[in-house]
Amino acid sequence: MAIVKDHMRLNAITAEEDKRGRLFIDPGNYSLSNLSGVRLLRCGVDTVRQLYRGMIRPQIMALFDNPGVLVEFAGQRWHAGRVGRDSGYQYKLQNADLGIILLVKNFNAKLDNIGPHLKIEVSPHAIDSLSPERLQARLDFYAAQVLTHVELNQCAVHLALDLQGWTPPADLVARMHCKARTHRDITGINEINWATKSSTYGRGETSMFGSASGVQLCIYNKTEQARATDKLDYWESVWRRRDSFDETDPDNYDPAQDVWRVELRYHHSIIQQFASGSVDLHTGQIIDTSSFEGFAAHLDGLWRYGLRQFKLLIRPGYYAPIWTLIRDDVRVDLPVDSLLDDTEYKRYYKTSRGFSGKNVELFLGNFVSLLARERVGARRAFHTLKDWDCWPVIRDHYAAKGMDEDALYKHIKGILEERHIRWGRAV
């Protein structure tokens, strides 16, 4: 893999080399980029998804007897209802005032068995108002009200940087580099799918790179998004309240200028890979990522990793200065001591290279035959497969054969259709 280099950073006043300087010089052609006008408002945790395993308490299911009504749960009022199959769960308890949603009863696990039956999603204002320790205690409390035999089952996070004084370039997609597998355009969306898919919506106000089941980068106009969802007042209060990363200008939000957001979204399976591959430099122990509280001190490392996975280049071989700035100068705003300098961050991948890929293909054929027998549709079959612990091995095997997730879904759909037509109800 080709090495990508940073520009030299200089102090904008003295022109001396400065690792925090805002004047960037290209060592190849000596062109200058002055980022003194960029204002880094805040980098915070935008979403927490805490997963739990356990057995659902019998009385909990009674809360969903009449979907759409308010119910009493854990001493508070909640809106109970059903959720779509795409979420992986069947029911939800939501309290927007608390900023908490509980997703209950995993589609792919039996009700009376211990399984991954709970996911708690936390909104920005709840994360902002509680320390990681206090937030974790609250989540664990709710989990104990829903489940018996409770176990932490990994977490997922979204990290979001808000900034002013910079707008994405018109050729953002062309300049954003990551591992490529497929490329396609979708009319009306101008979407390009990579290993990592990318898409640009509307008038270029939102760009997305990556898969929701992996690491996803989103760059969008946060002012427009907050205005559309009637949350601009809240976010302006956050931007005004937070000290910025510019030590000489702690109150630098300009309400007359749009705020752009750079957001990294991590699926819980990626967090698990960090847990398996990252170690404490002093003890040699692997890091703990099972809870948000335990993982909070490692989020600076997660931020930097993401900006090395997705590389915004100014020209071949060189990072765009803005990418160097937000990678090196940004810290995630949490009341914990960062372990960035005490940890070696790596992802540990399990691949199918240790055994014959024929095992994967034999499994998939038998898997589809069983689903055809039960008259399960392709959509549900694919979601069931992606929820399985061995999904990364299957995905990587077919990716090595040039088949991305969309193509694999169509492959499964085709086999199911063939089974139904050839064998009918005899399967």
N, C-alpha and C positions, 0 to 999 in steps of 0.2 A: 504494500500500500504506500503510495506517495506521501512524503512528509509535507504537511502544510505549515508554513512559517507565519509568525507574527511580524508586523511592522515594528520598528524601533519607536519607543515612546520618549518624548521630550517634554520638558517643562515649557509651557506656552510663553512664559515671560523670559526665562533665562536661556532657553534652547539647549539646556543641559539634559543629559539622559536622566529620566525619571520614571520609575516603574509605575507611578500613578499619573504620569503626565497625560495631557489631553491633546498634544500635538503628535501626530503619527507620521513617520517618514518611511517611504517604501525604499528598502535598501537596493532594489534593482534599478528603478528609474528616478529615484529621489523625489517623487511627487509627495506633496504634503496633504494631510487631512487634519483639520482642526475640529475637534469634538467638544470644544469648550462650551458650546451652547446646548449640549445634551444634558438633560436633568433626569437623574435616576430617582424616581419618587419613592418607590417601595418594592421590595421583593418579599412576598409572603406565601403562605400555604393557602391555596384557594379552595381546595377540597381535600377532605380525608375520607377514605373508605376503609373502615375497620371490619374485618371478617372474623366470624366465630364458628366453631363447631360445637355441637351439643345435641340434646334431645329436646324437642319443643314441649313445653309444659301444656298439659291437656286444656287448661282453662284459657290459654291464649287463643286457640282456634275459634272459640266462641265470640271473640271480638270481631270476627269477619263474617258473622252470620248475616248481617245486613250492611253490605258494602255501601259506602257513601255517607255514613252517619258518624257522629262524634261519640267517642267511647272514653271510658276511664282506664288509664294505664299508668302504673308507677306513680300514682298521686297527681297526675295531670290529664288534661283533655287532649285527645288526639283524633285526627281524621283517619278512619279505617277504610281500606278499599283494596281492590285487586290491581295488579300491575301486569303489563304485557310480558309475553314469554321471553322477549329479547333481554329482559333484565336478568333472567335466570331464576327469578323468584316468583311466587304466586300472589303474595299479599304485602301490604305496606301499612305502617302507622306513621303519620306525618304530623309534625308540629312546626310550622314555618316560623313561629315566634321564637321557639328554642333554636331553630336552625338544624333540626334533626329529622332524618327519615330512617325508619327501620324497615328493611326488606326481609320478609319472613317466609320460610318454607321453600327450600331449594327444589326446583322442578325435577331434578335428577336424583333426588334422595327420598327414601320413604319416610313418611311422617313419623312412624313409630321407631325409627332407627336413629342412632347418633350419626350426624352428618353435618355438612356445611350449611346450616339452616338459617344463618343470620348475617346480614351485612348492614352496617350502620353508616349512613352517609351524613357528613357534617358540612354545613354551609360556611362561607367566609366569616360571617359576623359571629358565629359561635366559636370558630377557631380563634378569631381576633380577641375575643373577650375572656378566654381561659388559657392558662398555661398548659403546656402538653401534659403535665402531671395531673392537673385538675380535670382536663378534658378526658384523659384516659380513664380516670376514676368514674366519671359520669357515664362513659360508654360501657365500661365494665358493669356498672350498676344496671343499666338497661338490659345488657346481655343476660345478667343473672335473673332478671324478671321474665325473660322470654324462654330461657333454656335451663335445663339441668345438665350436669356433666360438661360445664362450659370450658372450652379451650380457645385460646387465641389462634387464629388461622390466617395470619398475615394481614398486612395493610397495603393500601395504595394511596398515592398522593398526587395532587396537581400543584406545581410551583409556578407562580406568576410574577413577572417583573413588569411594572408600569413605568413608562418613561415619556418625556416630552422632548421636543427639539430634534426628533428623528422620525422620518416616515420610511416605510419599506420602499426599496427601489422598484421601478416598474418591471424589471427583469428578475424579481426575487426568486421565482421558481427555477430559472435557468442558473442562478448563482448559488442556489442551495444544494450542497452535495451530501449525499448519503448513499448507502448500499443500494444498487439498482437491480430490480428483477424484471419488472414489466413496465410498459409505458403505453398509456392510451389517453385519448381525449373523449370527454363526454359532453355532448352539446348542451349548452346552457350553463354548464358548471366550469368548463375549461379545466377538467381534472386530469392530472397525470398521476398514475399509480406507480409507486416504486416499492422497495422492500418494505417498505416505507412508502406509502402512497402520498401524493400531494394533491391539493385542490385549492383553487382560488374562486371565491364566490363574489357575486355582486359586482361592484366596481373596483375590485381588488382590495376591499376593506377587510377581508378575512382570507388567510391562507393557512392550509393545514398540510402537514407532512407526517406520514407515519400511520400506523394502525392502532386502533383502540385496544387491541390485545397485546400491544408491545409498548414502545415509547412513541409518543405523539407530540409534535411541536405545532403550536398554533400561534399565529401572529395576526392580531386584529385590532380594529379601532375600538378601544374600550369605552371611550366617551360615547360613541354612537350606540354601542351595545347596552351600556348602562342607561342611556336615555330611552332606548326602545323598551327596556324592561322596568322602567320607572324606578331605577336604583341609583340615579346620578347623584342625588343628594347624599346618599350614604357614602358612595365612593369619594366624593369631593371632601367629605369630612375625614375620611381615612387619609387622603393625600395631604390635606392641610395639617393633620395631627402628627403624622409620621415625620421624624427627622429623615432627611435624604442622605444619600451616600456622599454628597458634596459637603465636606466639613465646614467650608466657609459660607455655605448658603443653606442653612437647615430648614428654611421655610420657602421652598422654591416652586410650589405649584402655581401655575398660571392658568386661571379659569378661562382665559380667552383662547387657549390653545388645546387642540385635541391630545388626549393621552392614548398612546399605543401600548398594547400588551404583548409580551413575549411569554408564552406559557408552555411548560413541559408537563405532560400527563403520563404518569407511569402506571401500568397495569400491575396488579399484585404479583403476577408471575415473574415480572422483571425485578421487583423488589426481592423476591425469593432468590433470584439469581445473584443479587448483590450479597444477600446473607450467606450464600454458599461460597462466594469467591473473594469477599473482602475480609481483611484481617487487621487487628490492632497491631501496630508496629512495635509496641512495647511488650505485649504478652503473647502475640501470635494467635490469639483467639479470634474466631470468626465473629462478626458483628451481629447484634440482635436487631432484627427488623420485624419481628412478629407483632409488635404494638407500635402505635404512633409515638407514644412516650419514649420508648426505647430507641426509635429510629430518628427522632427529632434532631439529635446532635449531628447526624450524618447528612442532613439535607443540603448543606453547602457542597459536599462531595457529589451528591446526586445532581445538583444544578450544573456543576462544571462538567460532569460526565455527559449530560445531555447536549451541552453546547460543543462537545467534541464529536458526538455522534452525528449531529447536524451541523455542517460547516458552511457558513456564509462566506463566500470568497469574493475578493475584489478583482482578482485575476488568478489564473492558474497557479497554484502553489502558495498563495498568500491569503490569509484571513482578511476579511473586511475589517477595518479598524473598529467599527461598532461592535463586532463579535468579540474581539479581544477585550474591549472595554467592559462589556456586560458579563463576560466569562470571569475575568480576573478581579474586577472591582466590586461585584455584587455579593452580598451575604444575605441569606434568608433571615428575615426579621422574626426571630423567636427568642424568648427569654431563657435560652439554654447556652451553655458553652459549646462552641463548635468543636468537633473532633476531626475536622478536615486535615489538619497537619499531623494527626496521630494515627491515620488510617491509610492503608493501601487499598484503593477501591478497584475491584475487578468484578466482572460477571462470570459466573461459572456456567458453562453450557453443557448439557448432556445431549449428545448427538447419536445418530444411528450408525456411526462409523464403526462401532465396536462389534457389530454383528451384521449379518446379511440383511439388506433392505427387503429381501423376499419375505421376511417375517412380517414386515409392516404391511405389505401388499396382501399377504394371506389373511392377516387379521382384518384388514379393511373389507375384503370380500366376505368373510364370515360375519362380520359386524353388519354389513348391509343386508345380507341374507336374513339374519335374525330380525332386523328392523322391518324388512319387507313382510316377513311372516306376521308381525304385529301390526301391519298396515300403518307404520310410522312414516310421515312425510319427510321430504328431503330437508326442509328448513329445520325441523326439530332434530332430525338425525345429525345435522351438521353442528348445531348448538350443543348437543349431547357430547359429540366427539371433542369439541373445543374445551368443554368443561373437564375432560378427563385429564389425569395427571400426566399421561404419556403423550398428550397432544403435541408438545414441542418436538418430540422425536418424529412423529408422523408428518408434521408440517415441514421440518427440515429435510426429511427424506424426499418428499415430493417437490420441494423447492429446488433441491439439487438436480431434479429431472426437468426443471424449467416450468413447474406448475405452481402458480401462486394460490392464495386462499380462494379467490374467485373461481379459478379453474378447477381446484379440488372440489369445491361445492358443486360445480356443474358435473364433474366426474361422478360424484356420489349420486346426484340427481338422476343422471343417465343410467347408472347401474340399477337404482331402485325402479325406475320406469321399465327397464328391460325385464327385471324380475317379475314385476306385476303383470306385464303383458304376456310373457312367456309361460309363467307358472300360475298366474291368477291367485286364487285363494288356497292353492295347494302348497304354497311356500311355507 
